[in-house]
């Protein structure tokens, strides 16, 4: 359970701060303080917003083998073409779970590296099959250059 707010009454503090020359109000004064955690407010805002922001356009990972050099090479090509790209350093064992993560996190493209020049490309849940790094970058680059309204 998260404590979202904390309230305190400051009536006695207000009475102590009144000076004899202050105008006395016709009704009793009360002072209430409220403290809200910014993290809780941000969580509430995100929960009720229509679309969650994504920190990246593409997620690069590998299947069963680390292939770190290849992942960094592909990520560099994607970043050079203007795509915000993140890398999963550990190899994945289940592509559907990572795909579900991408859909939940609003990450448009998942690229699963299988070898030095072979990558499986998925964009918005649509499997585009295996292709070379250059072909994958071209495909995703074209997706970002398409006009929103046809």
Buried (B, 14 or more C-beta within 10 A) or exposed (E): EEEEEEEEEBEEEEEEEEEEEEEEEEEEEEEEEEEEEEEEEEEEEEEEEEEEEBEBBBBBBBBEEEBEEBBEBBBEBBBEBEBEBBBBEEBBEEBEEBBEBBBEBEBBBBBBBBEEBBBBBBBEEEEBEBBEBEBBBBBBBEBEEEEEEE
